[in-house]
Amino acid sequence: MAKSVKFQIKNNSNVYIGTEATMGTAAVAGAALVELPVTDFSFSELAAGGQTLSVAPFRVGGGMTQSDTMVRAQRHDRMYEVSVTFMCTDAATKRVLLNLYEDGAVGGNLSSLLGSMPTTTLFEDGASNVVPVSLIFRDVAHDATSDMVFPGCMCTSMSWSGDIGSNGGVVMCTATFVTGYIPTGNSDLTYSSVTAVSAQQTTFNMHDLTKTEMNSGSAEDLLLYSFEINIARPVNRVGFDSGTNFKPMGYSLGGYEVTGSLTCKRDAESISAIPEATSFALDLDTGIYEILAPKCFVDAASISFDDDGFKQVVPFRATYTGATTATIFSFAGTASDS
């Protein structure tokens, strides 16, 4: 058989996140899709991707070797992983947050992670459920014209990373998803309802920040160089159906952790913002995009002794305070892109 002349590249692909009606069934042609302004992506291999081998112990007295009956593919617990890095826009970011913690507030409104979340804790195969999503990679299959689709995806982590000296100041998001369902890569699909990247023209940019504030009793205005914030929770598959490609019977979710780090100029403002044994409220605002974390605790601040001036590095953990209806983290963007 002749060698194939086809090849796969990232540059001719579009990446979409699509709403499913039934868990485990890929988003259909009429489903609502949001195109992510992706700069990089990766995913598990198809077919044997996600599986590992389980090997029986050696027998004694009969040859210290392995037969094919002693090796099996572990398909019952496999999880495929997808990672996408994209520019932070309102529509793209909130569509991921809708999957991560079920608040994809549109119209420039705040999308908030509350102490009471997640709202949905039971995810069953084949049940009506619009929380799991399909991740669709256009024209990236092995023939360079078909699409790769990962159905039944759940976001396990979402991070924001901004650095005034990198990426033109654009804040980048990285979302990691997992699925227990076998991806497909042999169809050229057409979708009718897509929020395209061309409609997402306003990005979150470090150069546009007008408020970089930590408040631990008084508002301290930071000279901020960079920040990172990450929301993470585990997603575990439940059971398997050996008669249908070992698909999962469902998912169970673990708890959310919100952590981050700020790097700012070390001065009286930054030192006053991190007194011992107190919390602070974080507010990063461009006038269009805003990140809020009302209750943060410093986790071992440090000094970076740089030639261009000392920097204060402030790792932190965000929590809610009081009732579980209180906010841990909020994100807002521009209404025009939602």
C-alpha positions as CSV (number, residue, x, y, z in Angstrom):
1,M,0.0,0.0,0.0
2,A,1.3,3.4,-1.0
3,K,2.3,6.0,1.6
4,S,-0.5,8.6,2.3
5,V,0.1,12.1,0.9
6,K,-2.3,13.6,3.5
7,F,-1.1,15.4,6.7
8,Q,-2.5,17.2,9.6
9,I,-1.7,20.7,10.8
10,K,-3.2,23.2,13.3
11,N,-3.2,26.3,11.1
12,N,-6.2,25.3,8.9
13,S,-8.4,24.2,11.8
14,N,-11.2,26.0,13.6
15,V,-12.1,24.9,17.2
16,Y,-15.7,25.0,18.4
17,I,-17.5,24.2,21.6
18,G,-20.9,22.8,21.0
19,T,-24.0,22.4,23.1
20,E,-25.2,18.8,23.5
21,A,-28.8,17.8,24.2
22,T,-28.0,14.3,25.4
23,M,-24.9,13.3,27.3
24,G,-22.5,11.3,25.2
25,T,-24.2,12.2,21.9
26,A,-22.2,14.7,19.8
27,A,-23.7,18.2,19.1
28,V,-26.0,18.0,16.1
29,A,-26.0,20.3,13.0
30,G,-28.5,22.7,14.6
31,A,-26.7,23.0,17.9
32,A,-25.4,26.3,19.2
33,L,-21.6,26.5,18.7
34,V,-19.0,29.1,19.9
35,E,-15.8,29.3,18.0
36,L,-12.8,29.7,20.4
37,P,-10.0,32.1,19.3
38,V,-7.5,29.3,19.8
39,T,-3.7,29.8,19.5
40,D,-2.8,26.2,20.5
41,F,-4.4,22.9,21.2
42,S,-3.7,19.3,22.0
43,F,-5.7,16.1,22.5
44,S,-5.4,12.4,23.2
45,E,-4.8,9.9,20.4
46,L,-7.9,8.2,19.0
47,A,-8.4,4.5,19.0
48,A,-5.9,3.3,21.6
49,G,-5.6,6.8,23.1
50,G,-6.6,7.0,26.7
51,Q,-6.1,3.3,27.3
52,T,-3.3,1.6,29.2
53,L,-2.3,-2.0,29.4
54,S,-2.8,-4.3,32.4
55,V,-0.5,-7.2,32.7
56,A,-0.9,-10.4,34.7
57,P,1.9,-11.6,37.0
58,F,4.5,-14.1,35.8
59,R,3.8,-17.7,36.4
60,V,6.2,-19.9,38.2
61,G,7.5,-23.3,36.9
62,G,6.2,-22.8,33.4
63,G,8.3,-20.2,31.6
64,M,8.9,-16.6,32.8
65,T,7.3,-15.0,29.7
66,Q,4.0,-13.4,28.8
67,S,1.2,-14.7,26.6
68,D,-1.4,-12.6,24.8
69,T,-3.9,-13.8,27.4
70,M,-1.9,-12.1,30.1
71,V,-2.2,-8.6,28.6
72,R,-5.4,-6.6,28.3
73,A,-6.2,-3.0,27.3
74,Q,-7.7,-1.1,30.2
75,R,-10.7,0.4,28.3
76,H,-13.1,0.5,31.3
77,D,-11.5,3.5,32.9
78,R,-10.0,5.5,30.0
79,M,-10.4,9.2,29.8
80,Y,-9.5,11.3,26.7
81,E,-8.0,14.7,27.4
82,V,-8.3,17.9,25.4
83,S,-6.4,21.2,26.1
84,V,-7.1,24.5,24.3
85,T,-5.4,27.8,24.7
86,F,-7.3,30.8,23.4
87,M,-7.4,34.6,23.7
88,C,-9.7,35.8,26.4
89,T,-12.9,37.1,24.9
90,D,-16.3,37.3,26.6
91,A,-18.2,34.8,24.4
92,A,-15.4,32.1,24.4
93,T,-14.6,32.4,28.1
94,K,-18.1,32.4,29.3
95,R,-19.0,29.4,27.1
96,V,-16.3,27.4,28.9
97,L,-17.4,28.7,32.3
98,L,-20.9,27.5,31.5
99,N,-19.5,24.0,31.3
100,L,-17.1,24.5,34.3
101,Y,-19.6,25.9,36.8
102,E,-22.8,26.5,34.9
103,D,-22.9,30.3,34.8
104,G,-22.2,31.6,31.3
105,A,-23.8,35.0,31.9
106,V,-24.1,37.0,28.7
107,G,-24.5,40.6,27.8
108,G,-21.4,41.8,29.7
109,N,-22.8,40.5,33.0
110,L,-20.8,38.8,35.7
111,S,-20.3,35.0,35.5
112,S,-19.8,33.9,39.1
113,L,-18.6,30.8,40.9
114,L,-20.6,30.6,44.1
115,G,-20.1,28.6,47.3
116,S,-23.1,26.5,46.5
117,M,-21.9,25.3,43.1
118,P,-22.1,23.1,41.0
119,T,-25.8,23.2,40.5
120,T,-25.9,19.8,38.7
121,T,-24.0,17.0,40.4
122,L,-25.5,13.9,38.6
123,F,-24.4,13.2,35.0
124,E,-25.9,10.1,33.5
125,D,-25.1,8.6,30.0
126,G,-27.9,9.2,27.6
127,A,-29.8,11.6,29.9
128,S,-31.0,15.0,28.7
129,N,-28.3,17.3,29.9
130,V,-26.9,20.5,28.3
131,V,-23.9,20.9,30.6
132,P,-21.5,18.4,28.8
133,V,-20.2,19.7,25.5
134,S,-18.7,18.5,22.2
135,L,-15.3,19.9,21.2
136,I,-15.1,20.1,17.5
137,F,-11.9,20.5,15.5
138,R,-12.7,21.4,11.9
139,D,-10.6,19.8,9.1
140,V,-8.0,18.4,11.5
141,A,-8.7,14.6,11.0
142,H,-6.2,12.4,9.3
143,D,-7.5,13.2,5.8
144,A,-7.2,17.0,6.5
145,T,-10.8,17.6,5.4
146,S,-12.8,15.8,8.1
147,D,-13.6,17.0,11.6
148,M,-12.6,15.5,14.9
149,V,-15.3,15.5,17.5
150,F,-14.9,14.8,21.2
151,P,-18.4,14.3,22.7
152,G,-19.4,14.3,26.4
153,C,-16.6,16.7,27.4
154,M,-16.4,18.2,30.9
155,C,-14.0,21.0,31.8
156,T,-11.6,20.1,34.7
157,S,-9.7,23.4,34.8
158,M,-9.7,26.9,33.4
159,S,-6.9,29.4,33.8
160,W,-6.3,33.0,33.0
161,S,-2.7,34.2,32.4
162,G,-1.8,37.8,31.7
163,D,1.7,39.4,31.4
164,I,2.2,43.0,30.2
165,G,5.5,41.9,28.6
166,S,4.2,38.9,26.6
167,N,1.6,38.2,23.9
168,G,0.9,41.8,23.2
169,G,-0.6,42.0,26.7
170,V,-3.5,39.8,25.7
171,V,-4.8,37.7,28.5
172,M,-4.7,34.0,27.5
173,C,-7.0,31.3,28.8
174,T,-6.3,27.6,28.9
175,A,-9.1,25.1,29.4
176,T,-8.6,21.4,29.9
177,F,-11.5,18.9,29.2
178,V,-11.9,15.2,29.7
179,T,-14.3,12.7,28.2
180,G,-15.0,9.0,28.6
181,Y,-16.5,8.7,25.1
182,I,-14.5,7.6,22.1
183,P,-13.8,10.6,19.8
184,T,-14.6,10.4,16.1
185,G,-12.6,11.7,13.1
186,N,-14.2,10.7,9.9
187,S,-17.0,13.2,9.1
188,D,-17.1,16.6,7.5
189,L,-19.8,18.3,9.5
190,T,-21.9,21.4,8.9
191,Y,-23.3,23.6,11.7
192,S,-25.9,26.3,11.3
193,S,-25.6,28.3,14.5
194,V,-22.0,29.5,15.2
195,T,-20.7,32.5,17.2
196,A,-17.5,33.0,15.1
197,V,-14.2,34.5,16.1
198,S,-15.0,37.4,13.8
199,A,-17.7,38.5,16.2
200,Q,-15.3,38.5,19.1
201,Q,-13.2,41.5,18.4
202,T,-12.5,42.8,22.0
203,T,-9.9,40.9,24.0
204,F,-8.9,41.2,27.6
205,N,-5.5,43.1,27.6
206,M,-3.1,43.9,30.4
207,H,-2.4,47.3,28.8
208,D,-6.0,48.3,29.3
209,L,-6.2,47.7,33.0
210,T,-7.4,50.8,34.9
211,K,-7.8,49.1,38.3
212,T,-5.3,46.6,39.8
213,E,-6.5,46.6,43.4
214,M,-5.9,44.4,46.5
215,N,-8.1,45.4,49.5
216,S,-7.3,44.0,52.9
217,G,-9.0,46.8,54.8
218,S,-7.9,49.7,52.6
219,A,-7.6,49.7,48.8
220,E,-4.0,49.3,47.6
221,D,-3.3,50.1,44.0
222,L,-0.7,47.8,42.5
223,L,1.7,48.2,39.7
224,L,0.8,44.8,38.2
225,Y,3.2,43.0,35.8
226,S,1.4,39.7,35.5
227,F,-1.2,37.5,37.1
228,E,-2.5,33.9,36.9
229,I,-5.8,32.5,38.1
230,N,-6.9,28.9,37.9
231,I,-10.2,27.2,38.7
232,A,-9.9,23.4,38.9
233,R,-12.1,20.4,39.9
234,P,-11.8,16.7,39.2
235,V,-14.2,14.9,36.9
236,N,-14.4,11.1,37.4
237,R,-16.0,8.6,35.1
238,V,-18.5,6.2,36.7
239,G,-18.8,2.6,35.5
240,F,-18.6,1.2,32.0
241,D,-20.7,-0.4,29.3
242,S,-18.6,-3.2,27.8
243,G,-21.2,-3.7,25.0
244,T,-20.8,-0.2,23.7
245,N,-17.1,0.6,23.5
246,F,-16.8,0.8,27.2
247,K,-18.6,4.2,27.4
248,P,-19.1,5.5,30.9
249,M,-22.4,5.2,32.8
250,G,-21.8,8.8,34.0
251,Y,-19.6,11.3,35.7
252,S,-19.1,12.4,39.2
253,L,-17.6,15.8,40.1
254,G,-15.2,16.8,42.8
255,G,-14.8,20.2,44.6
256,Y,-13.6,23.5,43.1
257,E,-10.3,25.0,44.0
258,V,-9.5,28.6,43.0
259,T,-5.9,29.6,43.2
260,G,-3.7,32.3,41.6
261,S,-0.7,34.5,41.8
262,L,0.1,38.2,41.3
263,T,3.4,39.7,40.4
264,C,3.7,43.4,41.1
265,K,6.2,46.1,41.9
266,R,7.3,45.7,45.6
267,D,6.5,49.0,47.3
268,A,4.5,50.4,50.2
269,E,1.2,49.6,48.4
270,S,2.0,45.9,47.8
271,I,3.5,45.4,51.3
272,S,0.4,47.0,52.9
273,A,-1.8,44.6,50.9
274,I,-0.4,41.4,52.4
275,P,-0.5,41.7,56.2
276,E,-0.2,38.5,58.1
277,A,-3.3,36.4,58.9
278,T,-5.7,38.6,56.9
279,S,-7.5,38.2,53.6
280,F,-7.9,40.6,50.7
281,A,-10.3,41.3,47.9
282,L,-9.0,41.3,44.4
283,D,-10.3,43.5,41.6
284,L,-8.7,43.6,38.1
285,D,-10.7,45.9,35.8
286,T,-10.2,47.4,32.3
287,G,-13.6,49.1,32.2
288,I,-14.8,46.3,29.9
289,Y,-13.3,43.1,31.4
290,E,-13.2,42.5,35.1
291,I,-12.0,39.7,37.4
292,L,-13.2,39.8,41.0
293,A,-12.3,37.5,43.9
294,P,-13.8,38.9,47.1
295,K,-12.1,36.7,49.7
296,C,-8.4,35.7,49.0
297,F,-5.8,34.4,51.4
298,V,-2.1,34.9,50.7
299,D,-0.1,31.6,50.4
300,A,3.6,32.3,51.1
301,A,4.4,35.6,49.4
302,S,7.9,36.1,48.2
303,I,10.3,38.6,46.6
304,S,11.8,38.4,43.1
305,F,15.1,40.3,43.2
306,D,15.0,41.5,39.6
307,D,17.5,44.0,38.0
308,D,14.7,46.2,37.0
309,G,13.4,46.5,40.5
310,F,12.1,44.1,43.2
311,K,8.9,42.4,42.5
312,Q,6.3,41.1,45.0
313,V,5.0,37.7,44.2
314,V,1.7,36.9,45.9
315,P,0.2,33.4,45.5
316,F,-3.3,33.2,46.9
317,R,-6.4,31.0,47.3
318,A,-9.9,32.3,46.8
319,T,-12.9,31.2,49.0
320,Y,-16.4,32.4,49.8
321,T,-17.3,33.9,53.1
322,G,-20.6,33.5,55.0
323,A,-23.5,31.9,53.2
324,T,-22.9,29.5,50.3
325,T,-24.7,32.0,48.0
326,A,-21.6,34.2,48.3
327,T,-19.2,34.6,45.4
328,I,-15.7,33.0,45.2
329,F,-14.8,34.3,41.7
330,S,-16.4,36.5,39.0
331,F,-15.6,37.3,35.4
332,A,-17.2,39.9,33.2
333,G,-16.6,40.9,29.6
334,T,-18.0,43.1,26.8
335,A,-21.7,42.8,26.0
336,S,-21.0,43.3,22.3
337,D,-19.2,39.9,22.0
338,S,-21.8,37.8,23.9
